[in-house]
Amino acid sequence: IRDKGSLQAMFERTRPDVVFHAAALKHLPILETFAEEAWKTNVIGTLNLLDLATKSGVQHFVNISTDKAAEPSSVLGSTKLTAEKLTSWYADQTETNCVSVRFGNVFRSRGALISILEEQIEAGGPVTLTDKDATRYFMSLGEACQRVIAAACDGDSGDVLVLDMGPPLKIREIAERMIE
């Protein structure tokens, strides 16, 4: 998504009616070290997609965001909040229905917390937690897909939809159960 020329060729070849924008750099420790790369992908990449989608006549654009965009305290949260603002701005400026969907961790998604814990456990430890009281919201991949599709159909242009993911789960308890 950082290469606008390649994106343009893909839009010309496929002529999509709907764009589900899920491309992002999301690994917190890496992004804190390489913030410029986060900006290039999460912000400039989103801008490239929005620009091409609106110029190509896309009817629905759904930006997949994160709960870390709410009062961001990390590079990930800040760049995804900026992407949400760009999506809302394009909604106001164009005829394309542009929405953002914000949710937490998806079980079994690549590079997500559970995968990292699994790798640490399989390697024999240690299992590292930044805070013993930390909690996160989780949903299944199927739930995430259903909610993203629903956002394309039901979201009002410019909306940032914050999905109900139930109560947050304690990461420490999840790690302890996985170790058992």
N, C-alpha and C positions, 0 to 999 in steps of 0.2 A: 504493500500500500504506500510505500515511500517513493516508488517509481511511477510517477504520474503518466509517463508515456506508455508503459506496459499496461497500466490500468485503463487508459483510454482505448488501447487496442482491444482489450478484453470487453469493454463496454460496447464498442463498435461491433465486435464479433457476436456477442451474446444478446444484446439489447434487452437487459433485464427489466421487469416490471416492479420487482421488489428486491431490495438489498438488505440483507441481514449482516451488519458490520460487527463481526466478532474478533477481528484481528487486533491484537494488542501485545505489548510487552507487559508482563504482570508479576514477575519475580522480584519481590520487594528488595532483598539485599543487593541484587544486581542493579536494579534501577536507582537505588540510592548512590551507588558508585558511579554509574553511567547515566546520569540524569539527562544529558543531551540526547542519548539514544531513545530514552523514554519519550522525550518531546517529539523527536522526529517520527516515531511510529504512532504514538497515541494521540498526538495533536495534529501534526502535519499530515500523517496518513489519513486521519479522519477528515481533515479539510479536503484532501485530494478526492476521497470517495464522495463526500457531500457535493463538491463542485461538479464532478463528472455525473453523479446520479441526477442532480437537478437539471443539468444541461442535456442529459440523454433522455429525459422524459420519464424517469423512474416514478412510479406512483406512490410507493411506500418505502421509506428508509428507516430501518430500526438499528439504532446504535446500542450495542450491548455494553453496559457500564458496570460499576461495582459499588457495593455499599461503602467502600473506602473513599468515594467521592463526597460523602456527607461529612462536612467539617474535616477536610483532608489534613492529615498530619504526615503524609509521605509523598514522594514523587509520584507514585502510582495514583493516589487519590487526587492529587493536584492536576495531573495530566488528564485523567478521566473526567474530572469536573470541567476542565476546559473543553474537552470534546463534547460533553453534554451541552455546554453553553453555545458552542458552535452549531450543534444540531438544532437547538431551539432557535438560534438566529436564522439559520437557513429555512426553518419552518415559517418564520415571519416574513422572509424576503422572497419566497418562491411558492410555486403551486404544489410542490412535493409535500406529502404528508410525512413529516420527520418527527420521530419520537425516540426517546432514550428509555431503556429498561435497566433498572439498577437492582442487582441482587448480590448475594454473598457467594460462598464457596459451593462449587458443584462437585459432588462426590464423583471420583474417578476421572475428573478432567485433568489433562496433562499439566504437570507442574503445580497442582493444587496441594494444599496442606496434607491431605490424607496420603497422597502419593509420596510426599517427602518423608512423612513419618514411617511409611512402609519401607522405604529405602533405608532409613536409619536403623530400623529394627532388624531388617534382613542382614544388614552389615554387622550386626552385633552391638550396635549403639556407638556412641551415646545418642539418646533422643534429646534434642535441644528444643527448649521452649523459651520464648523471650520473657514470658510472664506466667507464673503458675496459676494465676487467676484469669487469664485471658479466655475470652469466649468468642465464638464465631457462629454465623448463621450458615446453615447448610441446606441444600436441596439435591434431589436426584437429577441426573441428566435428562430424564424424561420430563420431569416437572419444569426444568429450565426451558426445554424446547417448546413445551405447550404454552408457557407464559410468554415467550418471545413471539410465537405465532399469534397469540391472542393480542399482544400489543400492536402488531401490524394491522390487525383487523379492527380493534376497538379503541386504540389510543387516539386522542385528539392531537393534531399537529402541534408540536412544540412542547408536549408533555414530557416530564421525566417521571416515569412510572416506578414507584418503589413497591416492590412485591412483598407480600406477607410470606415470610419464611418460617413462621412459628418462632418458638423461643430459641435464644442462642444456646449453644452447647459449649461446655467447658472443654477446652482443648486438652487439658491435663487428663481429664477423665477418659476422653477418647483414646489418648495415647496409652493410658494404663490398661484399658480394655484390649487394645490391639496387642500390647506386649503379652498379656495373659493368653 
